[in-house]
Amino acid sequence: MSGGLSLESRYCSCEARQRMLRNPDIPVVFDSVLREHHLIYEGKRTGRMILQFCPFCGGRLEESKRGELFEAISDRAVQEIVSQVKDVKDRKGIEEKFGQPAREWLSSELDIIEDAKKGKIQAVLSYSNFSKVANVVFTLWTASSPEVRIVPKSKDLIEKL
């Protein structure tokens, strides 16, 4: 593009975004800690998607603070964690290999989601001793193998907010 502002450098200043955030019927929320707009979706799976551009004017939304608040996980760190957890088949195997979790949520403490293939969540186990930059979270399902997520650890900054 010659002359003028590129799409990446133009920030949103339209009022439509503010109206959208005030409307409870529109599934978009603003996380003031991370400075992120999230589109919330529901269906077979429930989740959030980070919006980087205004859906009305196309301008860029605020810069996220995620990089300031959470550690970056290198590909090597991910590979090391994956190599440690790849053979784990159930809760007994997890606890034999890694000990007791740093934190555990039982099904009675969770909004239970049922998945047609995985069943219901039995528990979620969080381990903080795998890496300096990542926690490992196991979701235990009634009808399938544990699901593993690698989650960045928060930096000291987040505790000051």
N, C-alpha and C positions, 0 to 999 in steps of 0.2 A: 504494500500500500504506500503510495507516495503522498506526502503532505498529510496534515491532520494527525489525529491520535489513532494509534492502533487499538484494536479491541482489548488487548491485554493491558493497556495502560489507562483506559478510561474506566473510572469507578462509577458505580450506580449512585445516582442522586435522586431517583424518581420516588414519588409518594406512593406508588402502587405497592412497593415492597413493604412499606410500613402498614398499609391497610391489610395486606396479606397476613402479616404477623399478628394483627389484632383480631382477625377473623377465625373463630374456633372451628369453622367448617373446612378450612384449608389446612392440610396436614404438613405445615412448615413451621418449624420452631427455630428460635435463635438461642444458641448456647453462649451466654455472656462470658463465661470463663474461658472457653476456647475461641471465642469470637467466630463462630461458625453458624451458618444456616443449614438446617437439616430437613430434608424431605422424608417424612415418615411414611412407610408403606406397609400394608398388611395384605394378607392373602395366604397362600400356602406357607410362605415364610414372612416373618415380620422383621423389619429392620429400619435403618436410617441411611440416607445417602447425603453426602456433603454437597451442597450447592456452591459453586465457585462463581457463577454468573447470575445476574438478576434475570428471572424468566420474562420480565416485562420490557426492560430497556436494553438488555444484553450487556450492561456494564458489569465490571468486575465487582464482587462483593469484598468485604473486609478481609484482610490477610489473617489467616488463622494463627493462633498462638500455640498450636499443637507442638510445633518443633521446639518451642521454648520450654514447654512443660513436660515433654516426654523424651526419653532416650531414643536414639536412632538404633535400630537393630540391623547389623550388617548381614550380608548373605552368609558369611562364614558362621556367625552366631546361630542363624536359623538352621544351617546344615548340621551344626554340632548338636543342637537340641533335637532335631528330627532324628538323628542317628541314635540318640538315647531313648526316645519314646516309641520308635517305630514298631517294636515287637510286643508292646503292652496290649493285652487283650481284655483285661477286666480290672475291677477295683483291687482285688487281691494282688494281682501282678504289679499294679501301680504302687501300692503300699509296700510290697516286698522290695521293689527296686528303689523307691525314692523316699520311703518312710511316711510319716504322717504329714498331711498337707498343712501349709501355713494358715489356710482358711478353708472352711467347708460350708456349703449351703445345701441343706436337705430339701427334698421335694416339697415339704410342707412350708418352706420359707420362700419358694419361688412361684411366680406365675407360671403354672405348668402349661407347657406347649406340647401338644401331641403331634407326632410326625407319623405319617402312614407307614413308612419303612423302619423308622428308628424306635417307635413306641413313645413312651413318656420319659421325661427326665427323672432319674432317681436321685442324683446329687451332682454338685459341681465342686471339684477339688482344685484349689489354687496352690501352686508351689512357687516359692520365691528364690530357691537356692540353685536354680539351673544356670543362671547367668547374671552378670552385673547389670545388664541392660534390659532383661526380659523376664517376665513371669510366665509360667506355663499353666494353663487351665485345662483340666479334663472335664468334659461333660459326660456323665454316665447315663446311658439310655437303657430302657428295659429290653429292647429287641435288637440291639446292634452293639458293635464295638465302641469303646470310648472315642469321643471326638476331642481333638487336641487343638488348642488355640495358643499362639505365642503372642503375648501382650507386652508392649513396651512398659518399662517401669517409669514411674513419674520422677521427674527431677525434683530437687529440694525446693525449687521455685513454687511448685503447686501447693506445698504445705503452707506457704506464706500468704496465699490468696484468701 
